[in-house]
Amino acid sequence: MAVDVVSVVLLGTTVGIVTTLLVGEPDTVVTALIGTFLPALLLLFVIPVAGNGASFGQRVVLLRPVGPDGGKPALWRTIVRFLTGAGGYFTLLTLASVVNGGFEPLANLLFFASGILAIRPEGHQGLSGLIAGLRMADVRAFDDQDVPSLVSGKDG
C-alpha cells in the first residue's frame, strides 16, 4: 500500500511539473485529474487489470492478489479493490479538489481505516482485499508460467 501511494504521488507530481513547464499552470480540474486521478487509475487499476492482478506496488514487493479460486481476481473484484483502497482514496481526493464538497474527510477516513487494516498480521489483505474477497500470495510460490524469470532465478 505504501509503495502504491508513493508511486501515485511521484507520478502525479512529475506529470504536473512537466505539464506546467510545457503549457503553463493548468486549472484546478486539470491539475486534479492529471496529478491525482489518472496516475492512480494507471498504477492501481489499469496495470492490475492488464497483468496478473497486482498493482505496481504489489509487484515491487512480490505480492499478488488472488481470488477465492487461487487465480487472477475477477474484474469486479479488481474494481471493488480499487474503490475501497488507495484508488478510492485518490478518487476522493480528486473529487475534493474539483467539487470541494466534503470528500476530503471521507478520503482521510478511508486512508486511516486502510492503514489500520494493512498492519493486521493475518493475510495482509487490508481493507480493500477484505471487502473484495481477495488474499495476498507471494509470487515466488507460483510456478514458472506465472512468475517472471528474473524473480524465479531459474534462468542462467
C-alpha positions in Angstrom: 0.0 0.0 0.0 2.7 2.5 0.9 4.6 1.8 -2.3 1.4 2.4 -4.3 0.6 5.7 -2.6 4.2 7.0 -3.0 4.2 5.8 -6.7 1.0 7.6 -7.5 2.2 10.8 -5.7 5.6 10.7 -7.6 4.0 10.1 -11.0 1.3 12.7 -10.4 3.9 15.3 -9.3 6.1 14.5 -12.2 3.3 14.8 -14.7 2.1 18.0 -13.1 5.6 19.6 -13.3 6.0 18.6 -16.9 2.6 19.9 -17.8 3.2 23.2 -16.1 6.6 23.6 -17.8 5.1 22.8 -21.3 1.8 24.6 -21.2 1.7 26.7 -18.1 -0.3 26.4 -15.0 -3.5 24.3 -15.6 -6.8 24.9 -13.9 -7.9 23.0 -10.7 -9.8 20.3 -12.6 -7.0 19.5 -14.9 -4.5 19.5 -12.1 -6.6 17.1 -10.0 -7.1 14.8 -13.0 -3.5 14.7 -14.2 -1.9 14.9 -10.8 -4.1 12.6 -8.8 -6.8 10.6 -10.5 -5.1 9.5 -13.8 -1.8 8.3 -12.1 -4.0 6.3 -9.6 -6.1 4.9 -12.3 -3.0 3.8 -14.3 -1.0 2.3 -11.4 -3.8 0.9 -9.3 -6.3 -0.2 -11.9 -5.0 -0.5 -15.4 -1.8 -2.3 -14.5 -3.6 -4.9 -12.4 -6.3 -5.5 -15.0 -3.8 -5.8 -17.8 -1.5 -8.0 -15.8 -1.9 -10.7 -13.1 -4.0 -8.5 -10.8 -1.1 -7.0 -8.9 -0.7 -3.2 -8.6 2.6 -1.6 -9.3 3.5 -1.6 -5.5 2.5 -5.2 -5.1 4.8 -6.1 -8.0 7.7 -4.3 -6.3 7.2 -6.3 -3.1 6.5 -9.6 -4.9 2.8 -9.9 -3.8 -0.2 -10.8 -6.0 -3.8 -10.8 -5.1 -5.7 -14.0 -5.7 -9.4 -14.7 -5.8 -11.2 -17.4 -3.9 -10.2 -19.9 -6.6 -6.5 -19.0 -6.3 -6.3 -17.4 -9.7 -6.3 -13.8 -11.0 -9.1 -11.8 -9.5 -12.3 -11.2 -11.5 -12.7 -7.7 -13.0 -15.5 -6.8 -10.5 -13.2 -7.8 -7.6 -10.5 -5.5 -9.0 -13.0 -2.6 -9.3 -14.1 -3.1 -5.7 -10.5 -3.3 -4.6 -9.6 -0.1 -6.4 -12.6 1.8 -5.0 -12.1 0.6 -1.4 -8.4 1.0 -1.3 -5.8 3.5 -2.5 -7.7 4.1 -5.7 -10.8 5.2 -3.7 -8.6 7.4 -1.6 -7.2 9.2 -4.7 -10.6 9.4 -6.3 -12.0 11.1 -3.2 -9.0 13.5 -3.2 -9.7 14.3 -6.8 -13.4 15.0 -6.0 -12.4 17.1 -3.1 -10.2 19.3 -5.4 -12.8 19.5 -8.1 -16.1 19.7 -6.2 -14.9 20.9 -2.8 -17.8 19.2 -1.1 -16.7 17.2 1.9 -14.8 14.5 0.1 -11.5 15.1 1.9 -12.7 13.9 5.3 -14.0 10.7 3.6 -10.6 10.3 1.9 -8.9 10.7 5.3 -11.2 8.2 6.9 -10.6 5.6 4.1 -6.8 6.2 4.4 -6.9 5.7 8.2 -9.1 2.6 8.0 -6.9 1.1 5.2 -3.7 1.8 7.2 -5.1 0.1 10.3 -6.1 -3.0 8.4 -2.9 -3.1 6.5 -0.9 -3.8 9.6 -3.0 -6.8 10.5 -0.8 -9.9 10.6 -3.4 -12.3 9.1 -3.2 -12.4 5.3 -2.1 -8.7 4.9 -5.1 -8.2 2.6 -6.1 -4.8 4.0 -9.5 -3.2 3.8 -9.7 -3.4 0.0 -8.8 -7.1 -0.1 -11.1 -7.9 2.7 -14.1 -6.2 1.0 -13.2 -7.6 -2.4 -12.7 -11.1 -1.1 -9.1 -11.3 -2.1 -6.0 -12.6 -0.3 -2.3 -11.9 -1.0 0.0 -14.5 -2.2 3.8 -14.5 -2.7 4.6 -14.6 -6.4 7.5 -16.8 -5.8 5.1 -19.6 -4.7 3.6 -19.8 -8.2 5.0 -22.0 -11.0 7.3 -20.6 -13.7 4.5 -19.7 -16.1 3.1 -17.1 -13.6 6.4 -15.8 -12.4 8.9 -13.8 -14.5 12.2 -15.5 -14.9 14.1 -12.7 -13.1 12.0 -13.3 -10.0 12.3 -17.1 -10.1 16.0 -17.1 -10.5 15.9 -20.3 -12.6 17.3 -18.8 -15.8 21.1 -18.7 -16.3 
